[in-house]
């Protein structure tokens, strides 16, 4: 492995400390109440509506929001600020995203009056095959698949941000990482949310694989809130990326470190090669858009299923008078869950990487098709399992069985130049693969592929293939008024529930005329074409009983969204952060 002398020294020191700690600690066992839905609720905090007229940042951690806002204050664009935010999140919110993961980026150019999107999703190694997660004809259990090198895809987020910066950045690339590097070097206080998630011990790799085990469980004990945590290796990585550019990550010493880590994992070594890193390409795709009443809604195209599924939900709901219904009244909730059932049914059949699979996006958004789908809804009775529609009679595909676990982060920004950015970024399972390289966690996004490549003799659209991008539910959205002006920016983490979290928030803003914070605060209600799940402790018994009377199988659970949103009205920006996490809104 080729490394700089400084990087070699840091790696050696880290390795020595890891070995010393490992010698003092035995194998750890997960706590009994480890969550089945990682990144579950860790408490509510008060969030208030924030307004501004010049610029605004909403990000998932106060440190990250402050770094991004400081970049805007220096005259940077939303792209400049997003780079600083992502670098910081790699340190302070490692369970959710980082430079070892991928992202979908929506960028609104005020000068061009045009929305651009960047697909920086991870890709499968060239040596990957459709049976990557199959053993003796059976798919691996999720707890086995998520840990180690086999699940790691080529990280894309840095390449995506670099391309966006080349086009739309204003401040020098090498000036955007120092704030995060200084924080990593000097240290920060571990947040209550990060500490609780570490303490759950739900990720077996995190407390078994080094160096993650020693970093998150020093001396064998889980990090606690308020612990002063330093990460000099990440500081070095960020400074090298700043100085030498993105090639340091994809072609230089850090690329070698990532590949070595994946290939030599003690648990399920992976197939990632240096050639895979070097050949990674960001895809620029046209946004997927549709009209809803007087608004134009735009999201990310495939392989993100989120944009299409949210638009399908709204296309179906447009056949009903949602604005006249009270927020989460029995009728509104019933219609929302039925529209969601239908959208998820189509999603599980058709969504995948469009570079590998024909996806009938136009047919799935066709007005007549959505009217037909809406006609399947019985206003008084849950439909049960919805079947996918057939917008194209020539397609013969089977349904998906990927995990899509909810470890993700979302940011929204508007700068003084009128540009806007909505970006969802992820490493998949909370704490990713649990493999660390260069001070950051590597993703396990390959488990977002269907583990089973075929069903009943039919191929699954989202099966593993070399160089392919796994399907995602990430759903960054930008909404426009009828005159083309910016109306709202929305997005959320939450695994496959993201679609419903984003749709709920847009309903609150556009149909129920709530301010953006009120819309975010609405109880979360989801139906992924299974049961109707309502947010534990946030929904009244009368609604639950009403749904049951209409035939719903109702489950109450923590639905831990992380919705961040900005709305624009009469020249004023209003920002909101999800009280279920630890985000912060900053504005001027």
C-alpha positions as CSV (number, residue, x, y, z in Angstrom):
1,X,0.0,0.0,0.0
2,X,1.3,3.4,-1.0
3,X,0.9,6.0,1.8
4,X,2.4,9.4,2.8
5,X,4.8,9.2,5.7
6,X,2.4,11.2,7.9
7,X,-0.5,8.9,7.0
8,X,1.7,5.9,7.7
9,X,2.7,7.2,11.1
10,X,-0.9,7.9,12.1
11,X,-2.1,4.5,10.9
12,X,0.7,2.8,13.0
13,X,-0.2,4.7,16.1
14,X,-3.9,3.9,15.7
15,X,-3.1,0.2,15.1
16,X,-0.9,0.1,18.2
17,X,-3.7,1.6,20.4
18,X,-6.2,-0.8,18.9
19,X,-4.1,-3.8,19.6
20,X,-3.6,-2.7,23.2
21,X,-7.3,-2.1,23.8
22,X,-8.2,-5.4,22.1
23,X,-6.0,-7.3,24.4
24,X,-7.9,-5.9,27.4
25,X,-11.4,-6.6,26.1
26,X,-13.4,-9.7,25.6
27,X,-16.1,-10.3,23.1
28,X,-19.1,-8.1,23.6
29,X,-22.7,-9.2,23.5
30,X,-25.7,-7.1,22.3
31,X,-28.0,-5.7,25.0
32,X,-31.3,-7.5,25.3
33,X,-33.4,-4.5,24.1
34,X,-31.3,-3.8,20.9
35,X,-33.7,-2.1,18.4
36,X,-35.0,-4.1,15.4
37,X,-35.1,-0.8,13.5
38,X,-31.6,0.7,13.8
39,X,-31.5,4.5,14.2
40,X,-34.7,4.2,16.3
41,X,-35.9,7.0,18.5
42,X,-33.5,8.4,21.0
43,X,-35.8,11.1,22.4
44,X,-37.6,14.2,21.3
45,X,-36.3,17.8,21.6
46,X,-38.0,21.1,21.1
47,X,-37.7,22.7,17.7
48,X,-39.0,26.1,16.7
49,X,-39.7,27.7,13.3
50,X,-36.7,29.8,12.1
51,X,-37.0,32.5,9.5
52,X,-34.4,34.4,7.4
53,X,-34.2,36.5,4.3
54,X,-30.7,35.9,3.0
55,X,-29.5,32.4,3.6
56,X,-30.4,29.2,5.6
57,X,-28.9,25.9,6.6
58,X,-30.7,22.9,8.1
59,X,-28.5,20.0,9.0
60,X,-28.6,16.9,11.3
61,X,-26.1,18.0,13.9
62,X,-25.4,21.5,15.4
63,X,-21.6,21.2,14.6
64,X,-22.4,20.4,11.0
65,X,-24.9,23.2,10.6
66,X,-22.5,25.7,12.1
67,X,-19.7,24.6,9.8
68,X,-22.0,24.9,6.8
69,X,-23.4,28.3,7.8
70,X,-19.9,29.7,8.4
71,X,-19.1,28.8,4.7
72,X,-22.2,30.7,3.6
73,X,-21.1,33.7,5.7
74,X,-17.8,33.7,3.9
75,X,-19.6,34.1,0.6
76,X,-19.8,30.4,-0.3
77,X,-22.6,28.7,-2.2
78,X,-24.9,25.9,-1.0
79,X,-22.5,23.4,-2.7
80,X,-19.5,24.8,-0.8
81,X,-21.5,24.6,2.5
82,X,-22.7,21.1,1.7
83,X,-19.1,19.9,1.5
84,X,-18.3,21.3,4.9
85,X,-21.4,19.8,6.4
86,X,-20.7,16.4,5.0
87,X,-17.1,16.4,6.2
88,X,-18.4,17.3,9.7
89,X,-21.2,14.7,9.7
90,X,-18.5,12.1,9.0
91,X,-17.2,12.9,12.5
92,X,-20.2,13.8,14.6
93,X,-22.9,11.7,13.1
94,X,-21.0,8.6,11.9
95,X,-24.0,6.4,12.4
96,X,-25.8,8.1,9.6
97,X,-23.6,9.2,6.8
98,X,-20.0,10.1,5.9
99,X,-17.4,10.3,3.1
100,X,-17.4,6.5,3.0
101,X,-21.0,6.5,1.7
102,X,-23.1,7.9,-1.1
103,X,-25.7,10.6,-1.8
104,X,-28.4,12.1,-4.1
105,X,-28.0,15.8,-4.6
106,X,-30.6,18.2,-6.0
107,X,-29.2,21.6,-6.9
108,X,-31.4,24.6,-7.9
109,X,-29.4,27.2,-9.9
110,X,-30.9,30.6,-9.5
111,X,-28.9,31.9,-12.4
112,X,-30.0,29.2,-14.8
113,X,-33.5,28.8,-13.3
114,X,-32.9,25.1,-13.6
115,X,-32.8,22.1,-11.3
116,X,-29.8,19.7,-11.6
117,X,-29.3,16.4,-10.0
118,X,-26.2,14.3,-9.2
119,X,-26.4,10.6,-8.6
120,X,-23.5,9.8,-6.2
121,X,-24.9,6.5,-5.2
122,X,-22.4,3.7,-4.4
123,X,-21.7,1.0,-7.1
124,X,-21.1,-2.7,-6.9
125,X,-17.6,-3.9,-7.6
126,X,-16.8,-5.2,-11.1
127,X,-16.4,-8.7,-9.7
128,X,-19.8,-8.8,-8.0
129,X,-22.3,-11.3,-9.2
130,X,-26.1,-11.6,-8.7
131,X,-25.6,-14.3,-6.1
132,X,-23.3,-12.1,-4.0
133,X,-25.4,-12.6,-0.9
134,X,-26.5,-16.2,-1.6
135,X,-25.1,-19.3,0.2
136,X,-26.2,-22.8,-0.8
137,X,-29.1,-21.3,-2.7
138,X,-30.4,-19.2,0.2
139,X,-29.9,-15.5,0.9
140,X,-27.8,-14.5,3.9
141,X,-29.7,-13.3,7.0
142,X,-29.6,-9.5,7.3
143,X,-27.4,-9.6,10.4
144,X,-24.8,-11.6,8.5
145,X,-25.0,-9.6,5.2
146,X,-24.6,-6.1,6.7
147,X,-21.2,-6.7,8.5
148,X,-17.8,-6.7,6.8
149,X,-16.3,-6.2,3.4
150,X,-18.8,-8.0,1.1
151,X,-21.5,-5.3,1.6
152,X,-19.2,-2.3,0.8
153,X,-19.9,-0.4,-2.4
154,X,-17.7,2.2,-4.1
155,X,-18.3,5.4,-2.1
156,X,-19.8,8.2,-4.2
157,X,-20.5,11.2,-2.1
158,X,-17.1,12.9,-2.4
159,X,-17.1,12.5,-6.2
160,X,-20.7,13.9,-6.3
161,X,-19.8,16.9,-4.2
162,X,-16.6,17.5,-6.2
163,X,-18.5,17.5,-9.5
164,X,-21.1,19.9,-8.1
165,X,-18.3,22.1,-6.7
166,X,-16.5,22.3,-10.1
167,X,-19.8,23.6,-11.6
168,X,-21.3,25.6,-8.8
169,X,-18.8,26.2,-6.1
170,X,-17.3,29.6,-5.3
171,X,-14.8,29.1,-2.5
172,X,-11.6,27.0,-3.0
173,X,-12.0,23.2,-2.5
174,X,-9.1,23.2,-0.1
175,X,-10.8,25.7,2.2
176,X,-13.9,23.6,2.9
177,X,-12.6,20.8,5.1
178,X,-10.5,22.6,7.7
179,X,-13.3,23.3,10.1
180,X,-14.2,19.6,10.2
181,X,-10.5,18.6,10.4
182,X,-9.9,20.9,13.4
183,X,-13.0,19.5,15.1
184,X,-11.7,15.9,14.5
185,X,-8.3,16.8,15.7
186,X,-9.3,18.8,18.8
187,X,-12.3,16.7,19.7
188,X,-16.0,17.2,20.3
189,X,-18.6,16.1,22.9
190,X,-20.4,12.9,21.9
191,X,-24.1,13.8,21.5
192,X,-26.8,11.9,23.4
193,X,-28.2,10.4,20.2
194,X,-24.8,9.0,19.1
195,X,-24.2,7.7,22.6
196,X,-27.5,5.9,22.8
197,X,-27.1,4.3,19.4
198,X,-23.6,3.1,20.3
199,X,-25.0,1.8,23.6
200,X,-27.7,-0.3,22.0
201,X,-25.0,-2.6,20.6
202,X,-27.4,-3.6,17.8
203,X,-24.6,-3.7,15.2
204,X,-22.4,-6.8,15.9
205,X,-19.6,-5.6,13.8
206,X,-19.2,-2.3,15.6
207,X,-18.1,-3.9,18.9
208,X,-16.2,-6.8,17.3
209,X,-14.2,-5.4,14.4
210,X,-11.2,-3.1,14.9
211,X,-10.6,-0.2,14.8
212,X,-14.3,0.6,15.2
213,X,-14.6,-1.4,18.4
214,X,-11.9,0.6,20.2
215,X,-13.2,3.9,18.8
216,X,-16.8,3.4,19.8
217,X,-16.2,1.1,22.8
218,X,-12.9,2.4,24.4
219,X,-11.8,0.0,27.1
220,X,-14.8,-2.2,26.1
221,X,-17.3,0.3,27.3
222,X,-19.8,2.2,25.0
223,X,-19.2,5.9,24.5
224,X,-21.4,8.0,26.8
225,X,-22.9,11.4,26.1
226,X,-20.5,14.2,26.8
227,X,-17.4,12.1,26.2
228,X,-14.7,14.1,24.5
229,X,-13.9,12.2,21.3
230,X,-11.0,12.9,19.0
231,X,-10.3,11.4,15.6
232,X,-6.8,12.5,14.3
233,X,-6.9,9.9,11.5
234,X,-10.1,11.5,10.1
235,X,-8.5,14.9,10.5
236,X,-5.5,13.7,8.4
237,X,-7.8,12.2,5.7
238,X,-9.8,15.4,5.4
239,X,-6.7,17.6,5.1
240,X,-5.2,15.3,2.5
241,X,-8.4,15.4,0.5
242,X,-8.5,19.1,0.8
243,X,-4.8,19.5,-0.3
244,X,-4.7,16.8,-3.0
245,X,-8.2,16.9,-4.3
246,X,-10.7,14.1,-4.6
247,X,-8.2,11.9,-6.4
248,X,-6.5,11.3,-3.0
249,X,-9.7,9.4,-2.0
250,X,-10.3,7.6,-5.3
251,X,-6.7,7.0,-6.6
252,X,-4.2,7.9,-4.0
253,X,-3.2,6.5,-0.6
254,X,-6.7,6.6,0.9
255,X,-8.0,4.5,-2.0
256,X,-5.4,1.9,-1.2
257,X,-6.4,2.0,2.5
258,X,-10.1,1.5,1.7
259,X,-9.5,-1.4,-0.7
260,X,-7.1,-3.1,1.8
261,X,-9.7,-2.7,4.5
262,X,-12.5,-4.2,2.4
263,X,-10.5,-7.1,0.9
264,X,-8.8,-8.0,4.3
265,X,-11.9,-7.8,6.4
266,X,-11.9,-10.5,9.1
267,X,-15.7,-10.9,8.4
268,X,-16.8,-11.6,4.8
269,X,-14.0,-10.0,2.9
270,X,-15.2,-7.9,0.0
271,X,-14.5,-7.7,-3.7
272,X,-13.8,-3.9,-4.0
273,X,-10.6,-3.2,-6.0
274,X,-8.5,-0.1,-6.7
275,X,-9.9,-0.2,-10.3
276,X,-13.4,0.0,-8.9
277,X,-12.4,3.1,-7.0
278,X,-10.7,4.7,-9.9
279,X,-13.5,4.1,-12.4
280,X,-16.3,5.5,-10.2
281,X,-18.5,8.0,-12.1
282,X,-21.2,10.4,-10.9
283,X,-24.3,10.2,-13.0
284,X,-26.1,13.5,-13.9
285,X,-29.7,12.7,-14.4
286,X,-32.8,14.7,-15.2
287,X,-35.0,15.2,-12.2
288,X,-38.3,13.3,-12.1
289,X,-41.1,15.9,-11.8
290,X,-44.9,16.0,-11.8
291,X,-47.6,18.6,-11.2
292,X,-49.7,18.5,-8.0
293,X,-52.5,21.0,-7.9
294,X,-50.8,24.4,-8.4
295,X,-47.3,23.1,-7.6
296,X,-44.5,21.4,-9.4
297,X,-42.8,18.6,-7.4
298,X,-39.4,17.4,-8.4
299,X,-37.3,14.6,-6.9
300,X,-34.4,12.3,-7.7
301,X,-34.8,9.8,-10.6
302,X,-33.9,6.1,-10.4
303,X,-32.1,4.4,-8.8
304,X,-33.7,6.4,-6.0
305,X,-37.3,5.0,-5.8
306,X,-38.1,7.9,-3.5
307,X,-38.8,10.5,-6.2
308,X,-41.1,8.3,-8.2
309,X,-42.9,6.8,-5.3
310,X,-43.7,10.2,-3.6
311,X,-45.0,11.5,-7.0
312,X,-47.2,8.4,-7.4
313,X,-48.6,9.0,-3.9
314,X,-49.5,12.6,-4.8
315,X,-50.8,11.6,-8.2
316,X,-53.2,9.1,-6.6
317,X,-54.2,11.5,-3.8
318,X,-55.0,14.2,-6.3
319,X,-58.0,12.2,-7.2
320,X,-59.3,13.0,-3.7
321,X,-59.9,16.3,-2.0
322,X,-57.1,16.2,0.5
323,X,-57.0,20.0,1.4
324,X,-60.6,19.7,2.7
325,X,-59.6,17.0,5.2
326,X,-58.1,17.7,8.6
327,X,-54.4,16.6,9.1
328,X,-54.4,12.9,10.0
329,X,-58.2,12.7,10.3
330,X,-59.5,9.2,9.8
331,X,-60.3,9.8,6.1
332,X,-57.0,11.5,5.4
333,X,-55.0,8.8,7.1
334,X,-56.9,6.0,5.3
335,X,-56.4,7.6,1.9
336,X,-52.7,8.3,2.5
337,X,-52.0,4.7,3.6
338,X,-53.9,3.3,0.5
339,X,-52.0,5.5,-1.9
340,X,-48.8,4.5,-0.2
341,X,-49.6,0.8,-0.5
342,X,-50.1,1.2,-4.3
343,X,-46.9,3.2,-4.7
344,X,-44.8,0.8,-2.7
345,X,-46.2,-2.1,-4.7
346,X,-45.0,-0.5,-7.9
347,X,-41.7,0.4,-6.3
348,X,-40.9,-3.1,-5.2
349,X,-41.5,-4.4,-8.7
350,X,-39.9,-1.8,-11.0
351,X,-37.3,0.5,-9.2
352,X,-33.7,-0.2,-9.9
353,X,-30.6,1.3,-11.6
354,X,-31.9,2.7,-14.9
355,X,-28.5,2.1,-16.5
356,X,-29.2,-1.7,-16.2
357,X,-33.0,-2.0,-16.2
358,X,-35.8,-0.6,-18.3
359,X,-38.0,1.3,-15.8
360,X,-41.4,2.6,-17.0
361,X,-41.3,5.9,-15.2
362,X,-43.5,7.8,-17.7
363,X,-46.1,5.0,-17.5
364,X,-46.0,4.9,-13.7
365,X,-46.7,8.7,-13.6
366,X,-49.3,8.7,-16.4
367,X,-52.4,10.5,-15.4
368,X,-54.7,7.8,-16.6
369,X,-52.7,5.1,-14.9
370,X,-52.7,6.9,-11.6
371,X,-56.5,7.4,-11.9
372,X,-56.9,3.7,-12.4
373,X,-54.7,3.0,-9.4
374,X,-56.8,5.5,-7.3
375,X,-59.9,3.7,-8.4
376,X,-58.7,0.6,-6.5
377,X,-59.1,2.5,-3.2
378,X,-62.2,1.7,-1.1
379,X,-62.7,4.8,1.0
380,X,-64.2,2.7,3.8
381,X,-61.9,-0.4,3.8
382,X,-58.2,-1.2,3.8
383,X,-57.3,-2.9,0.5
384,X,-54.8,-5.3,2.0
385,X,-51.8,-6.3,0.0
386,X,-51.7,-4.2,-3.2
387,X,-50.4,-5.7,-6.4
388,X,-48.1,-3.8,-8.7
389,X,-49.7,-2.3,-11.8
390,X,-48.6,-3.0,-15.3
391,X,-47.9,0.2,-17.1
392,X,-45.8,-1.7,-19.7
393,X,-47.1,-5.1,-20.7
394,X,-43.7,-6.2,-22.0
395,X,-42.0,-6.1,-18.6
396,X,-41.8,-9.4,-16.7
397,X,-40.1,-8.7,-13.4
398,X,-40.2,-10.1,-9.8
399,X,-40.5,-8.2,-6.5
400,X,-37.5,-7.2,-4.4
401,X,-36.4,-8.3,-1.0
402,X,-33.7,-5.8,0.0
403,X,-33.3,-4.5,3.5
404,X,-32.9,-0.7,3.2
405,X,-32.1,0.0,6.8
406,X,-32.5,3.6,8.0
407,X,-29.1,5.1,8.5
408,X,-29.1,8.3,6.6
409,X,-29.0,12.1,6.9
410,X,-30.6,15.0,5.1
411,X,-29.6,18.6,4.6
412,X,-31.3,21.6,2.9
413,X,-29.7,24.9,2.2
414,X,-30.3,28.3,0.4
415,X,-27.5,30.8,-0.2
416,X,-27.4,34.5,-0.6
417,X,-27.3,34.1,-4.4
418,X,-30.7,32.3,-4.4
419,X,-29.3,28.8,-5.1
420,X,-30.8,25.9,-3.2
421,X,-29.7,22.4,-2.4
422,X,-31.6,19.3,-1.0
423,X,-29.3,16.4,-0.4
424,X,-29.8,13.0,1.2
425,X,-26.7,11.1,2.2
426,X,-26.2,7.7,3.7
427,X,-24.0,4.8,4.7
428,X,-27.1,2.4,4.9
429,X,-27.3,0.4,8.1
430,X,-26.5,2.5,11.2
431,X,-22.7,2.6,11.4
432,X,-22.5,1.0,7.9
433,X,-20.4,-2.1,7.5
434,X,-18.5,-1.3,10.7
435,X,-15.3,-1.3,8.8
436,X,-13.2,1.9,9.3
437,X,-10.6,3.3,6.9
438,X,-8.9,6.6,7.3
439,X,-10.9,7.5,10.4
440,X,-14.4,7.0,8.8
441,X,-16.9,4.2,8.4
442,X,-17.4,2.5,5.1
443,X,-21.0,1.9,3.8
444,X,-22.8,-1.4,3.5
445,X,-25.0,-0.2,0.7
446,X,-24.8,-3.4,-1.4
447,X,-27.4,-4.8,1.0
448,X,-29.8,-2.4,-0.7
449,X,-29.8,-4.8,-3.6
450,X,-32.2,-7.6,-3.6
451,X,-30.4,-10.5,-1.9
452,X,-32.4,-12.9,-4.2
453,X,-31.6,-12.3,-7.9
454,X,-34.6,-14.2,-9.3
455,X,-38.1,-15.3,-8.1
456,X,-40.3,-17.8,-9.9
457,X,-37.9,-17.8,-12.8
458,X,-38.2,-14.0,-13.3
459,X,-35.3,-11.6,-12.7
460,X,-35.5,-9.0,-9.9
461,X,-34.9,-5.6,-11.3
462,X,-32.8,-4.6,-8.3
463,X,-30.5,-7.7,-8.3
464,X,-26.7,-7.3,-7.9
465,X,-24.7,-6.7,-11.1
466,X,-21.2,-5.4,-11.7
467,X,-21.0,-1.7,-11.5
468,X,-24.7,-1.3,-10.7
469,X,-26.2,1.1,-8.2
470,X,-28.6,-0.4,-5.6
471,X,-32.1,0.9,-5.3
472,X,-32.7,3.5,-2.7
473,X,-35.7,5.2,-1.0
474,X,-33.9,8.5,-0.4
475,X,-36.2,11.2,-1.5
476,X,-34.7,14.7,-1.6
477,X,-37.4,17.0,-3.0
478,X,-37.6,20.6,-4.4
479,X,-41.1,22.1,-4.9
480,X,-41.9,25.1,-7.2
481,X,-44.8,27.5,-7.4
482,X,-46.8,27.8,-10.6
483,X,-44.5,30.7,-11.7
484,X,-41.4,28.5,-11.3
485,X,-40.2,30.2,-8.1
486,X,-38.9,28.1,-5.3
487,X,-41.5,26.9,-2.8
488,X,-39.9,24.3,-0.6
489,X,-37.0,21.9,0.0
490,X,-37.7,18.7,1.9
491,X,-36.0,15.3,2.7
492,X,-35.5,12.8,5.4
493,X,-33.6,9.7,6.6
494,X,-35.5,6.6,7.6
495,X,-34.8,3.7,5.3
496,X,-37.7,2.6,3.2
497,X,-40.1,4.7,5.3
498,X,-38.4,7.9,3.9
499,X,-41.1,8.0,1.1
500,X,-43.9,8.4,3.6
501,X,-42.0,10.8,5.8
502,X,-41.4,13.1,2.9
503,X,-45.0,12.8,1.5
504,X,-46.4,13.5,4.9
505,X,-44.4,16.7,5.2
506,X,-45.3,17.9,1.7
507,X,-49.0,17.2,2.5
508,X,-48.7,19.3,5.6
509,X,-47.1,22.3,3.8
510,X,-49.0,22.2,0.5
511,X,-52.5,20.9,1.4
512,X,-53.0,21.5,5.1
513,X,-51.3,24.9,5.1
514,X,-49.1,24.2,8.1
515,X,-45.8,26.0,8.5
516,X,-42.8,23.8,7.8
517,X,-42.1,23.0,11.5
518,X,-45.7,22.1,12.1
519,X,-45.6,19.8,9.1
520,X,-42.5,18.1,10.3
521,X,-43.9,17.7,13.7
522,X,-47.0,15.9,12.5
523,X,-47.1,12.3,13.7
524,X,-45.5,9.9,11.3
525,X,-47.8,7.3,9.7
526,X,-46.5,4.8,7.2
527,X,-47.7,1.9,5.1
528,X,-45.1,0.1,3.0
529,X,-47.8,-2.2,1.5
530,X,-47.8,-4.1,4.8
531,X,-49.3,-3.0,8.1
532,X,-50.3,0.6,8.9
533,X,-47.7,1.8,11.4
534,X,-48.4,4.9,13.5
535,X,-45.9,6.7,15.6
536,X,-45.9,5.5,19.2
537,X,-47.3,7.9,21.7
538,X,-48.2,10.5,19.0
539,X,-51.5,9.3,17.7
540,X,-54.8,9.2,19.5
541,X,-56.7,6.0,20.3
542,X,-59.7,7.2,18.3
543,X,-57.7,7.2,15.1
544,X,-56.2,3.8,15.9
545,X,-59.6,2.3,16.5
546,X,-61.0,4.0,13.4
547,X,-58.3,2.4,11.3
548,X,-58.9,-1.0,12.8
549,X,-62.6,-0.7,12.1
550,X,-61.7,-0.1,8.4
551,X,-59.7,-3.3,8.3
552,X,-56.2,-1.9,8.9
553,X,-53.6,-4.0,10.7
554,X,-52.3,-1.3,13.0
555,X,-48.9,-1.3,14.6
556,X,-47.6,1.4,16.9
557,X,-43.8,2.0,16.8
558,X,-41.1,4.6,17.1
559,X,-40.9,6.1,13.6
560,X,-37.7,7.9,13.7
561,X,-37.6,10.3,10.8
562,X,-35.1,13.1,10.5
563,X,-37.0,15.5,8.3
564,X,-35.4,18.8,7.4
565,X,-37.2,21.4,5.3
566,X,-37.2,25.0,4.1
567,X,-40.2,26.8,2.6
568,X,-40.1,30.1,0.9
569,X,-43.0,32.5,1.0
570,X,-43.0,36.2,-0.1
571,X,-39.3,36.4,0.0
572,X,-38.9,35.0,3.5
573,X,-37.4,31.5,4.2
574,X,-38.8,29.4,7.0
575,X,-36.7,26.4,8.2
576,X,-37.7,23.4,10.3
577,X,-35.8,20.5,11.9
578,X,-37.2,17.2,13.1
579,X,-37.6,17.1,16.9
580,X,-37.0,13.4,16.7
581,X,-33.2,13.9,16.1
582,X,-30.7,16.7,16.9
583,X,-30.8,18.9,13.8
584,X,-30.3,22.7,13.8
585,X,-31.6,25.5,11.6
586,X,-29.4,28.6,11.1
587,X,-30.5,31.6,9.1
588,X,-29.7,35.3,8.4
